[in-house]
Amino acid sequence: MSGSNMRFHLFNLLFLLIISVSTGRATDHSTKVYHANRLLSSIRIDGVLDDSGWSTGEVAEEFIQLEPSQGFPVSQKTLVRLLYDDKNLYVCAMMYDSSPDSIFLELGNRDEGSNLNSDAFRLGIDPYNTRQTGYVFEVTVSGVQSESYNDDLSFDAVWESATQIRNDGWSMEMRIPYSAIRFPAKENQIWGLQFARLIRRNREYDQWSLTPKEVQNRMMYWGTMEGMHGVSPPLRLSLTPYFSIYAENSPVFSSDGFEGYENSYSYSGGADLKIGLDERFTLDVTLLPDFSQVQSDNKVKNLTAFETIYEERRPFFKEGTDLFSKGNLFYSRRIGRTPELFYDVPSKLEDGEKIDQNPDKARLINATKISGRTDHGLGIGILNAVTNTTYATIQRADGSKRKIVTEPLSNYNIIVLDQQLKNNSKIFLTNTNVLRDGPARDANVTSSEISLENKKNTYRVRGGYSMSRVYKNEFNSSLQQHEKKVSVGNQYFTSLDKIQGISQYGISYEVTDRKYDKNDLGYNFRRDYSTTNLYYTYYKFNPFWKHFKYGYISFWLNRQGRLSDSNRQINLEAGTNIFLLFNSNWSIYSDFGSSLARGRDYYEPRVEGMYFLSPYYHWGSINITTNYNKRLAFDFGTRGNIADMISYKAYGYYIIPRLRISDKWSVSLYYYYDKYENDLGFVNFADSYNARPVFGRRDITTIVNTLSTRYLFKNDMSLSLSARHYWSQGKYDLFYSLRDDGGITQSTWDGNENFNSNYLTADLVYNWQFAPGSFFVITYKNQIFKDNADTFQGYFRNFSGSIDEAQSNSISLKLLYYLDYQTIQRKKRRA
């Protein structure tokens, strides 16, 4: 048996042994207990607190300050009551305030509560009382709703809340339908419980059950809710059909270049369906989804050996996907990705031909998620998605057309098993699988990990193993046919950390062999390496030195080795990070570090086995934010790098003024300047076999300007604009051949490798939530992408010239209507 197979079987044996351990209930570090009473009358959610039904609820008070001074008395009094009936959970809170005219109440879109200058109230519940899985529902004084599940801010639910500003503070009422959460089917319910209040003007955060700052899992310190009985999980069933209309004016290119514009129109419809399979598991299905309204990506000029990773913005792949992140195998942008042969289409044009259509995304046919957790703490997640075959359509000179397959029909699948153990310990197994039609490659990756904590949750040991199997189509000369060959890769790691207290530290070791490849549904850039990392962090959780509320300093050391070269050292770095939060609510973050030895970069050459002998280098950065409570606030920072080779240096800065014109209207401008002088990097190959890389010395200037503004007509209606111009220009003056020993020798290469890139995007969005969970959205987009070798013009000439370039303009209208079974039934009963 090979070493890799032995490791695989040993690890899975360990998985089976641990999974057999009794899970039990997590340790409860809090003594706070709330006794919930049943609601005996009706309550109207209006924020007024005048319904007689509230009087039967037990009062939760005696809040404690967490921020800025942990354990200190609160500055303002808070009273909370909680009730329940057969269908809902009810909460009311009175937030007394000695200066009600000073309450912050900025408006915002849904799920933006924590980013707003507004006071807020939070309810935390852990229906399974595991102290590892909990919901948080938040409402600001201005009425903005937010919710999360296990710190997953993409979680969405439909619930009801209302607030009122009074002469003695502000009040809040909320109704959480049981269909919005999952809880066990048993007679007597015991839940984890937390109430919290944010007083924004002095950044005070008060809690009913104090959760110490120095612990990682703060749910361990939530209180407990008892007394709830005789309730059953309801049928969770909702349908959100949509209808959209799309119009686009886009440029047309032929083998001779830009030819003009053409208009296209389309409409589509589909639906998102959520079904509670039982009280624990939910089925989510999206049919014929339309993602045309998602925000434009912030495109950049990429000179590295690795692809650019963009943020996921599609709702279905953002919501409720925390379980699928286990093992770091899932990068959802792979589903519906840019077709693999998208950029090859222009090179396939023959004389007289032009591109009629070349979709930049594979069309998603459907996607399905099943997720939930058993009563014994076993989380199960299954996600499956299918993308259709993508074709580029080429129009011949005689008007006839032909098609080129740019992406085959593909099926993406991920399965996760995540078992919670005692003391906040856990173990999981994740598998991803990608199947493609025809000769394209397929892939299967499995990852498992165990995390164990001691009873006091002060120390944690982790270990993990992952194996990839990639099936590539190769020609078998002896059989004279194509067949798929499998390439097997392995990755494993272990770590030991102290995770609680003012001093936290740890050590980790990770190994990734040269064949490990999870890029079909995830991403990993570096292979054939080992890395050892040590760190130490010292925290000050309470105010200190008269001027500071909070701070930390961290030191770290990282070594990397190349496995195929007897784990020879290829990089050694050390650095420190410092963060300080001032009493004035300003903050400063700094980062400094150096290489401790010359390194070997095996990726920049783009040739297997070759490396670039990188120089000693040093870096530093300072980032400052001012008090966001002020109507005008700033973020600004600067950074610098130097190296002991050909006078290399890099520096840059950014500044972000943020103006809150009123509680409804805000504006921000992001300006970024970055400069590389005498930078060395790959530019091309000196031979047709791509075996002799050419490096170039270059000066690179990058400027980014982004204007963002938003106006809230009211909490459920907004108009927002995001306009961005990215400009990057590179000038080469010398070229070098890369030697086998990693050094460079001046080359006679005379290619023009200069570049001048302009990327402009603008997104104007009108968003109206006209009913709970229902939206009407109008989106206008403008995109201009221009790349050439003209390096004789500066920023302003580039900006003005780019506006006259070929550009795409689109407008889309989308209507979504949320239908919930429980809501429909309640309306029928009232009727």
KOLLO-247671 format. One line per 8 residues: number of its first residue (from 0); their letters; for each residue y, x, z negated of C-alpha. Coordinates in pm, whole numbers, plus 50000, padded with zeros to 5 digits. Layout:
BEGIN
NUM) a) Y:X:Z | ...
This chain:
BEGIN
0) msgsnmrf) 50000:50000:50000 | 50343:50137:50095 | 50610:50203:49833 | 50833:49926:49964 | 50552:49669:49961 | 50451:49775:49611 | 50808:49725:49488 | 50816:49385:49653
8) hlfnllfl) 50493:49263:49489 | 50583:49410:49149 | 50920:49238:49154 | 50773:48902:49246 | 50514:48942:48969 | 50804:49000:48731 | 50972:48688:48871 | 50663:48478:48795
16) liisvstg) 50636:48621:48443 | 50997:48548:48358 | 50995:48201:48517 | 50717:48106:48276 | 50940:48173:47974 | 51056:47860:47796 | 51419:47798:47884 | 51526:47615:47570
24) ratdhstk) 51888:47523:47503 | 52155:47788:47526 | 52303:47924:47207 | 52598:47713:47087 | 52870:47925:46926 | 53103:47633:46846 | 53097:47399:46545 | 53328:47135:46699
32) vyhanrll) 53158:46796:46742 | 53309:46484:46901 | 53149:46141:46843 | 53191:45926:47152 | 53223:45548:47113 | 53144:45277:47364 | 53434:45093:47526 | 53418:44725:47433
40) ssiridgv) 53703:44600:47650 | 53870:44687:47977 | 54121:44965:48030 | 54378:44993:48306 | 54440:45351:48418 | 54819:45370:48429 | 54900:45652:48184 | 55080:45420:47939
48) lddsgwst) 54816:45426:47657 | 54891:45066:47557 | 54540:44921:47606 | 54381:44809:47279 | 54047:44956:47383 | 54171:45308:47314 | 54196:45236:46942 | 53818:45253:46901
56) gevaeefi) 53803:45612:47024 | 53777:45903:46782 | 54083:46129:46785 | 54039:46494:46885 | 54322:46708:46755 | 54364:47041:46576 | 54401:47231:46902 | 54414:47612:46887
64) qlepsqgf) 54614:47850:47102 | 54421:48067:47347 | 54719:48196:47545 | 54931:48388:47479 | 54820:48446:47117 | 54452:48373:47063 | 54380:48188:46739 | 54745:48110:46657
72) pvsqktlv) 54878:47759:46585 | 54991:47557:46886 | 55360:47493:46950 | 55312:47125:47046 | 55073:46860:46916 | 54799:46708:47134 | 54583:46398:47065 | 54281:46305:47281
80) rllyddkn) 54042:46008:47279 | 53722:45964:47481 | 53525:45645:47548 | 53240:45544:47774 | 53076:45236:47920 | 52784:45178:48154 | 52966:45311:48461 | 53245:45548:48357
88) lyvcammy) 53380:45806:48117 | 53737:45739:47995 | 53980:45992:47849 | 54336:45951:47729 | 54565:46220:47591 | 54908:46228:47435 | 55083:46561:47487 | 55375:46561:47244
96) dsspdsif) 55668:46781:47341 | 55984:46850:47143 | 56172:46918:47469 | 56045:46660:47721 | 56331:46739:47958 | 56188:47093:47990 | 55843:46986:48106 | 55752:47148:48439
104) lelgnrde) 55636:46894:48698 | 55610:47050:49044 | 55433:46835:49303 | 55141:46968:49502 | 54840:46890:49717 | 54504:46803:49570 | 54316:47094:49405 | 54636:47300:49365
112) gsnlnsda) 54694:47222:48999 | 54641:47573:48862 | 54887:47717:49118 | 55171:47478:49039 | 55461:47503:48800 | 55347:47199:48610 | 55204:47113:48269 | 54844:46997:48283
120) frlgidpy) 54551:46853:48089 | 54188:46956:48141 | 53859:46791:48052 | 53543:47002:48053 | 53196:46848:48033 | 52848:47002:48043 | 52616:46699:48080 | 52295:46903:48049
128) ntrqtgyv) 52434:47101:47753 | 52295:47426:47892 | 52627:47607:47845 | 52584:47741:48199 | 52674:47445:48424 | 52988:47246:48363 | 53251:47027:48529 | 53626:47060:48479
136) fevtvsgv) 53867:46777:48569 | 54237:46857:48562 | 54548:46647:48612 | 54904:46777:48606 | 55198:46589:48461 | 55306:46527:48822 | 54969:46363:48892 | 54795:46634:49097
144) qsesyndd) 54417:46618:49057 | 54182:46918:49063 | 53818:46960:48975 | 53558:47235:48970 | 53189:47283:48902 | 53069:47614:48753 | 53406:47768:48849 | 53350:47653:49208
152) lsfdavwe) 53697:47522:49299 | 53568:47380:49629 | 53379:47106:49442 | 53531:46766:49520 | 53487:46430:49349 | 53663:46095:49360 | 53803:45984:49023 | 54109:45808:48886
160) satqirnd) 54401:45933:48677 | 54759:45845:48590 | 55039:46010:48393 | 55363:45902:48230 | 55661:46107:48108 | 55794:45976:47776 | 56079:46059:47543 | 55832:46232:47308
168) gwsmemri) 55626:46417:47571 | 55383:46296:47835 | 55064:46093:47841 | 54756:46087:48062 | 54463:45858:48133 | 54158:45930:48347 | 53842:45750:48452 | 53546:45960:48566
176) pysairfp) 53276:45749:48735 | 52923:45864:48661 | 52868:45882:49036 | 53103:46185:49041 | 52876:46394:48819 | 52509:46458:48747 | 52352:46401:48404 | 52000:46355:48266
184) akenqiwg) 51829:46017:48249 | 51768:45980:47876 | 51867:45738:47600 | 52078:45970:47385 | 52316:46199:47566 | 52439:46528:47415 | 52696:46705:47629 | 52904:47018:47606
192) lqfarlir) 53272:46919:47573 | 53613:47081:47600 | 53974:46955:47601 | 54261:47182:47700 | 54634:47164:47762 | 54869:47389:47959 | 55238:47415:47866 | 55371:47589:48172
200) rnreydqw) 55721:47689:48066 | 55590:47939:47810 | 55241:47989:47965 | 55076:47844:47657 | 54713:47735:47690 | 54572:47531:47401 | 54208:47433:47347 | 54022:47190:47126
208) sltpkevq) 53729:47434:47091 | 53851:47792:47114 | 53675:48010:47373 | 53747:48378:47297 | 53901:48581:47576 | 53662:48870:47525 | 53349:48674:47625 | 53232:48621:47981
216) nrmmywgt) 53066:48280:47948 | 53325:48069:47772 | 53114:47753:47795 | 52905:47899:47512 | 53203:47815:47288 | 53266:47462:47406 | 53225:47183:47153 | 52957:46915:47159
224) megmhgvs) 52982:46543:47238 | 52736:46312:47058 | 52699:45937:47020 | 52670:45848:47388 | 52362:45633:47449 | 52231:45355:47668 | 52379:45486:47994 | 52185:45560:48312
232) pplrlslt) 52273:45776:48611 | 52389:45544:48890 | 52298:45544:49255 | 52521:45809:49409 | 52585:45706:49769 | 52894:45766:49978 | 52979:45776:50347 | 53289:45931:50503
240) pyfsiyae) 53310:45847:50874 | 53578:46015:51082 | 53742:45975:51418 | 53954:46242:51586 | 54158:46290:51903 | 54232:46636:52040 | 54465:46757:52315 | 54516:47117:52426
248) nspvfssd) 54733:47301:52673 | 54568:47639:52733 | 54609:47933:52972 | 54369:47993:53261 | 54259:48346:53356 | 54078:48474:53662 | 53959:48820:53767 | 54320:48874:53885
256) gfegyens) 54470:48780:53547 | 54676:48484:53421 | 54691:48192:53666 | 54860:47910:53478 | 54791:47633:53230 | 54558:47338:53217 | 54539:47036:52991 | 54226:46912:52821
264) ysysggad) 54163:46604:52612 | 53876:46498:52393 | 53781:46262:52117 | 53497:46270:51871 | 53348:46088:51580 | 53102:46167:51309 | 53037:46127:50941 | 52964:46301:50613
272) lkiglder) 52693:46137:50406 | 52613:46202:50039 | 52303:46052:49879 | 52186:46103:49522 | 51812:46155:49565 | 51784:46104:49189 | 52007:46178:48891 | 51974:46553:48953
280) ftldvtll) 51970:46618:49327 | 52213:46534:49607 | 52166:46529:49983 | 52477:46616:50186 | 52471:46564:50563 | 52744:46624:50818 | 52687:46476:51162 | 52882:46601:51465
288) pdfsqvqs) 53152:46759:51249 | 53497:46837:51382 | 53664:47149:51241 | 53953:47168:51488 | 54208:47115:51210 | 54113:47408:50988 | 54383:47669:50939 | 54403:47952:51192
296) dnkvknlt) 54247:48285:51095 | 54476:48575:51011 | 54367:48792:51303 | 54408:49170:51271 | 54363:49479:51490 | 54032:49627:51384 | 53979:50001:51439 | 53691:50037:51195
304) afetiyee) 53319:50056:51269 | 53269:49718:51100 | 53348:49360:51195 | 53637:49169:51039 | 53531:48921:50772 | 53734:48600:50768 | 53768:48336:50499 | 53564:48016:50527
312) rrpffkeg) 53795:47717:50573 | 53555:47443:50691 | 53516:47182:50414 | 53139:47129:50443 | 53068:47501:50401 | 53322:47543:50119 | 53220:47250:49899 | 52928:47282:49660
320) tdlfskgn) 52797:47610:49798 | 52806:47814:49475 | 52426:47800:49448 | 52390:47944:49798 | 52593:48251:49709 | 52312:48385:49491 | 52196:48721:49623 | 52500:48760:49847
328) lfysrrig) 52297:48675:50158 | 52510:48389:50289 | 52823:48429:50501 | 52881:48076:50627 | 53101:48185:50918 | 52779:48295:51092 | 52710:47925:51151 | 52921:47819:51449
336) rtpelfyd) 53026:48179:51504 | 53200:48324:51808 | 52922:48343:52071 | 52765:48686:52095 | 52850:48721:52466 | 53195:48557:52446 | 53384:48878:52516 | 53146:48981:52798
344) vpskledg) 53232:48686:53021 | 53536:48842:53198 | 53324:49142:53301 | 53075:48908:53469 | 53330:48757:53707 | 53277:48821:54076 | 53547:48828:54344 | 53732:48499:54367
352) ekidqnpd) 53587:48361:54045 | 53771:48246:53739 | 53676:48130:53392 | 53674:47753:53373 | 53554:47725:53013 | 53450:47982:52755 | 53417:47820:52409 | 53508:48059:52129
360) karlinat) 53277:47886:51879 | 52919:47766:51895 | 52908:47387:51859 | 52762:47268:51529 | 52530:46971:51587 | 52452:46892:51224 | 52420:47052:50883 | 52233:46938:50573
368) kisgrtdh) 52244:47045:50208 | 52018:46951:49919 | 52123:47081:49580 | 52071:47008:49214 | 51915:47127:48891 | 51613:46998:48699 | 51618:46903:48332 | 51461:47242:48257
376) glgigiln) 51742:47437:48425 | 51583:47512:48763 | 51848:47496:49032 | 51725:47421:49385 | 51937:47451:49696 | 51842:47400:50061 | 52085:47428:50351 | 51997:47383:50718
384) avtnttya) 52229:47388:51017 | 52176:47369:51393 | 52419:47495:51658 | 52384:47399:52022 | 52347:47630:52321 | 52690:47757:52422 | 52779:47810:52787 | 53070:47972:52966
392) tiqradgs) 53153:47791:53288 | 53261:48001:53588 | 53435:47846:53887 | 53367:48006:54226 | 53620:48038:54506 | 53467:47741:54690 | 53507:47519:54384 | 53144:47519:54276
400) krkivtep) 53055:47624:53924 | 52791:47828:53746 | 52706:47871:53378 | 52639:48172:53157 | 52463:48136:52823 | 52682:48304:52560 | 52493:48183:52250 | 52144:48029:52235
408) lsnyniiv) 52038:47720:52043 | 52013:47840:51681 | 51876:47714:51349 | 52010:47853:51020 | 51831:47794:50691 | 51877:47906:50330 | 51666:47820:50023 | 51761:47910:49664
416) ldqqlknn) 51568:47880:49337 | 51781:47959:49030 | 51624:47937:48685 | 51842:47934:48374 | 51690:48112:48074 | 51785:48147:47709 | 52104:48323:47600 | 52281:48274:47935
424) skifltnt) 52006:48472:48111 | 51888:48371:48457 | 51663:48459:48747 | 51681:48352:49111 | 51508:48381:49447 | 51698:48333:49775 | 51562:48322:50129 | 51758:48300:50454
432) nvlrdgpa) 51606:48241:50795 | 51761:48239:51144 | 51568:48122:51451 | 51718:48144:51800 | 51593:48001:52126 | 51460:48239:52389 | 51451:48619:52364 | 51738:48651:52114
440) rdanvtss) 51662:48811:51779 | 51541:48619:51473 | 51570:48722:51109 | 51434:48647:50763 | 51579:48789:50440 | 51457:48738:50082 | 51642:48842:49767 | 51547:48808:49400
448) eislenkk) 51740:48902:49087 | 51703:48877:48712 | 51984:48889:48455 | 51900:48910:48083 | 52146:48891:47791 | 52086:48948:47423 | 52125:48666:47171 | 52487:48752:47091
456) ntyrvrgg) 52571:48778:47462 | 52715:49126:47417 | 52484:49318:47653 | 52334:49237:47992 | 52070:49408:48204 | 52022:49313:48569 | 51780:49407:48841 | 51734:49288:49197
464) ysmsrvyk) 51532:49343:49512 | 51591:49227:49870 | 51384:49260:50187 | 51495:49191:50544 | 51270:49126:50843 | 51442:49132:51184 | 51250:49032:51496 | 51385:49189:51817
472) nefnsslq) 51266:49124:52169 | 51132:49443:52328 | 50944:49514:52648 | 50581:49623:52608 | 50513:49849:52907 | 50137:49846:52857 | 50121:49467:52858 | 50412:49433:53103
480) qhekkvsv) 50571:49161:52895 | 50835:49109:52629 | 50734:49067:52267 | 50916:49055:51937 | 50891:49363:51717 | 50965:49339:51345 | 51191:49581:51158 | 51154:49571:50777
488) gnqyftsl) 51430:49690:50543 | 51467:49706:50164 | 51742:49704:49906 | 51725:49713:49527 | 51958:49767:49233 | 51969:49779:48855 | 52256:49773:48606 | 52328:49776:48233
496) dkiqgisq) 52659:49642:48098 | 52835:49568:47773 | 53006:49240:47859 | 53187:49138:47540 | 53456:49283:47317 | 53768:49490:47371 | 53558:49777:47509 | 53336:49687:47804
504) ygisyevt) 53142:49937:48012 | 52838:49976:48231 | 52633:50172:48480 | 52467:50056:48802 | 52243:50207:49068 | 52178:50061:49414 | 51962:50172:49708 | 51975:50036:50064
512) drkydknd) 51744:50184:50327 | 51833:50241:50692 | 51653:49931:50822 | 51794:49677:50577 | 51986:49418:50780 | 52109:49079:50655 | 52378:49032:50920 | 52227:48726:51090
520) lgynfrrd) 52333:48493:50807 | 52512:48736:50577 | 52678:49073:50622 | 52613:49428:50514 | 52797:49715:50672 | 52644:50021:50513 | 52279:50124:50517 | 52073:50431:50434
528) ysttnlyy) 52257:50506:50111 | 52235:50504:49734 | 52529:50446:49505 | 52577:50512:49135 | 52872:50357:48956 | 53001:50401:48600 | 53299:50220:48447 | 53477:50170:48118
536) tyykfnpf) 53744:49907:48049 | 53959:49867:47737 | 54124:49526:47686 | 54416:49406:47474 | 54367:49030:47461 | 54653:48947:47226 | 55024:49047:47236 | 55090:49414:47163
544) wkhfkygy) 55370:49673:47155 | 55633:49393:47129 | 55662:49360:47508 | 55315:49266:47633 | 55096:48954:47619 | 54781:49102:47768 | 54657:49418:47934 | 54368:49644:48021
552) isfwlnrq) 54294:49993:48149 | 53979:50078:48340 | 53821:50406:48449 | 53542:50439:48705 | 53330:50698:48885 | 53129:50636:49202 | 52879:50858:49384 | 52707:50782:49713
560) grlsdsnr) 52412:50962:49867 | 52231:50940:50201 | 51865:50847:50158 | 51735:50997:50482 | 51889:51332:50385 | 51719:51370:50045 | 51990:51153:49886 | 52248:51419:49970
568) qinleagt) 52593:51338:49836 | 52819:51183:50098 | 53101:51056:49876 | 53229:51108:49521 | 53533:50920:49389 | 53702:50849:49058 | 53990:50621:48972 | 54174:50414:48716
576) nifllfns) 54325:50064:48714 | 54592:49936:48478 | 54716:49579:48433 | 54998:49465:48203 | 55136:49114:48149 | 55483:49118:47992 | 55626:48863:47750 | 55870:48774:48027
584) nwsiysdf) 55569:48667:48243 | 55621:48960:48476 | 55308:49159:48551 | 55226:49500:48692 | 54900:49627:48838 | 54841:49989:48940 | 54548:50163:49106 | 54507:50541:49135
592) gsslargr) 54215:50753:49249 | 54090:51063:49424 | 53788:51197:49603 | 53621:51473:49405 | 53445:51632:49703 | 53455:51628:50080 | 53256:51335:50213 | 53038:51255:50510
600) dyyeprve) 53127:50942:50708 | 52821:50834:50910 | 52988:50520:51050 | 53310:50634:51213 | 53128:50832:51491 | 52938:50517:51608 | 52636:50740:51681 | 52322:50727:51468
608) gmyflspy) 52279:51047:51267 | 52622:51196:51341 | 52887:51215:51072 | 53253:51299:51029 | 53333:51548:50751 | 53611:51363:50572 | 53876:51557:50377 | 53977:51540:50011
616) yhwgsini) 54207:51241:49966 | 54413:51073:49695 | 54561:50725:49671 | 54781:50512:49452 | 54940:50168:49446 | 55174:49966:49226 | 55204:49586:49248 | 55455:49375:49057
624) ttnynkrl) 55497:49000:49019 | 55796:48833:48857 | 55800:48514:48651 | 55672:48226:48866 | 55838:47983:48624 | 56169:48073:48788 | 56282:47892:49101 | 56305:48228:49278
632) afdfgtrg) 56019:48469:49218 | 55895:48782:49393 | 55576:48973:49454 | 55621:49328:49572 | 55419:49643:49586 | 55379:49982:49745 | 55089:50212:49819 | 55031:50566:49944
640) niadmisy) 54746:50793:50059 | 54737:51164:50131 | 54462:51398:50252 | 54425:51773:50298 | 54375:51755:50676 | 54622:51776:50969 | 54908:51648:50751 | 54758:51302:50712
648) kaygyyii) 54946:51051:50504 | 54970:50675:50481 | 55212:50452:50301 | 55324:50092:50296 | 55490:49817:50101 | 55513:49440:50088 | 55754:49186:49946 | 55703:48811:49902
656) prlrisdk) 56005:48606:49793 | 55901:48260:49671 | 56169:47993:49649 | 56103:47659:49482 | 56393:47457:49619 | 56284:47152:49422 | 55967:47010:49271 | 55886:46879:49620
664) wsvslyyy) 55989:47163:49849 | 55891:47531:49841 | 55930:47824:50081 | 55779:48173:50084 | 55807:48470:50319 | 55547:48746:50329 | 55667:49077:50474 | 55426:49369:50503
672) ydkyendl) 55490:49717:50643 | 55217:49978:50680 | 55226:50326:50833 | 54959:50587:50908 | 55070:50934:51019 | 54826:51182:51175 | 54532:50953:51110 | 54198:51058:51261
680) gfvnfads) 53950:50809:51401 | 53705:50723:51674 | 53851:50620:52010 | 53581:50644:52279 | 53279:50831:52414 | 53298:51139:52633 | 52978:51057:52820 | 52814:50754:52978
688) ynarpvfg) 52527:50770:52729 | 52755:50699:52431 | 52630:51012:52259 | 52945:51229:52234 | 53218:51054:52034 | 53583:51137:52090 | 53823:51124:51795 | 54198:51090:51824
696) rrdittiv) 54499:51175:51611 | 54726:50876:51591 | 55029:50722:51429 | 54983:50354:51349 | 55257:50111:51253 | 55175:49758:51136 | 55422:49484:51044 | 55327:49133:50934
704) ntlstryl) 55564:48843:50877 | 55438:48508:50749 | 55661:48209:50678 | 55510:47930:50469 | 55686:47614:50366 | 55574:47277:50234 | 55743:46949:50155 | 55575:46686:49936
712) fkndmsls) 55695:46334:50013 | 55474:46235:49720 | 55151:46368:49569 | 54935:46223:49841 | 55159:46299:50140 | 55280:46641:50257 | 55409:46835:50554 | 55335:47207:50567
720) lsarhyws) 55405:47493:50806 | 55248:47838:50825 | 55383:48072:51094 | 55256:48431:51122 | 55335:48726:51346 | 55112:49032:51327 | 55215:49346:51516 | 55021:49672:51521
728) qgkydlfy) 55099:49971:51742 | 54904:50294:51774 | 55010:50614:51952 | 54767:50902:52018 | 54883:51259:52077 | 54568:51475:52044 | 54198:51422:52102 | 53898:51597:51952
736) slrddggi) 53526:51631:52010 | 53305:51570:51709 | 53068:51858:51640 | 52717:51825:51499 | 52835:51980:51169 | 53092:51698:51120 | 53392:51908:51218 | 53621:51853:51515
744) tqstwdgn) 53731:52065:51811 | 54030:51986:52030 | 53921:51805:52345 | 54053:51774:52699 | 54003:51399:52689 | 54298:51240:52870 | 54235:50866:52841 | 54519:50633:52743
752) enfnsnyl) 54398:50498:52411 | 54737:50370:52290 | 54745:50010:52179 | 55007:49745:52115 | 54881:49421:51959 | 55073:49102:51889 | 54906:48801:51729 | 55117:48492:51665
760) tadlvynw) 54991:48171:51508 | 55165:47860:51382 | 55005:47566:51200 | 55204:47250:51128 | 55007:46995:50923 | 55088:46643:50809 | 54843:46527:50542 | 54831:46179:50394
768) qfapgsff) 54570:46067:50139 | 54610:45693:50184 | 54316:45600:49961 | 54083:45788:49722 | 53892:46042:49932 | 54046:45909:50255 | 54286:46107:50473 | 54496:46085:50784
776) vityknqi) 54582:46431:50919 | 54793:46545:51216 | 54773:46914:51306 | 54971:47110:51562 | 54867:47467:51646 | 55022:47739:51856 | 54845:48069:51930 | 54956:48378:52122
784) fkdnadtf) 54732:48685:52145 | 54859:48985:52338 | 54701:49331:52364 | 54824:49612:52587 | 54903:49985:52584 | 55284:49953:52592 | 55406:50162:52295 | 55768:50206:52404
792) qgyfrnfs) 55906:49895:52238 | 55975:49828:51874 | 55903:49529:51656 | 56180:49293:51766 | 56123:49353:52136 | 55755:49288:52083 | 55824:48965:51897 | 56064:48827:52156
800) gsideaqs) 55843:48939:52442 | 55530:48786:52293 | 55687:48441:52277 | 55703:48440:52657 | 55333:48529:52692 | 55050:48290:52777 | 54985:48071:52477 | 54764:47786:52359
808) nsislkll) 54910:47468:52215 | 54703:47192:52061 | 54751:46875:51863 | 54485:46676:51683 | 54475:46353:51488 | 54196:46285:51242 | 54117:45983:51028 | 53861:45997:50745
816) yyldyqti) 53772:45698:50529 | 53572:45734:50208 | 53322:45458:50128 | 53152:45471:49786 | 52869:45235:49693 | 52971:45207:49328 | 53333:45128:49417 | 53225:44861:49663
824) qrkkrra) 52996:44705:49403 | 53273:44707:49140 | 53510:44529:49380 | 53243:44270:49453 | 53196:44204:49082 | 53571:44160:49035 | 53585:43921:49330
